Amino acid sequence: MQYFPLIYLLPLLIIRFINILKCNEVSGTIKSIDQDENFLKYLDIRSFKLTKYNKTTMTIHGKIKVFQPLTDIKITFKYYKKMGNGYIQVPLVELNKADLCNIMSMPQFDVYFQDFFKQTDMPYDCKMYPGEYKVFDLRATIPKNMPRGSFRSDCKFFQNDECVGRFQIYLLVE
């Protein structure tokens, strides 16, 4: 089964769904990005802004602020599709405390990580160290096998079994 691309923390997650990207007749629009402010002592992406790159492409500009070393990162990631007034979980990707270093070493996902690191001054590494990293013209494609509809992705990041970040992204795929 082909899985939706995995991500490098929130920024890579976000670039999978940049506003109005075209790929094999699929376009996606980010409706909102919510960062749980209880975890701002670890990571802050509140400066992210969607900006128009050209007529059909939106990109992300901003800064990733890392306040504490994140060296043993695990990811829990789930997708939900909007049905009526609520969301039901769909099996696009489901990770439960998956090790980021292992995911980054998989050849099928390397291209996604390469794309991300070309658009930031963050070092290519599965660990994050305190600092402020610029993100510029960050964009990506939506795979042609992505179903149409409204989605929510829930992503949690763990360091030594402690939750250090929680984000939700609302997305419309047309």
Buried (B, 14 or more C-beta within 10 A) or exposed (E): EEBBBBBBBBBBBBBBBBBBBEEEEBBBBBBEBEBEEEBBEBBBBEEBEBBEBEEEBBBBBBBBBBEEEBEBBBBBBBBBBBEEEEBEEBEBBEBEEBBBEEBBEEEEBEEBBEBBBEBBEBEEEBEBEEEEBEBEEBBBBBBEEBEEEBBBBBBBBBBEEEBBBBBBBBBBBE
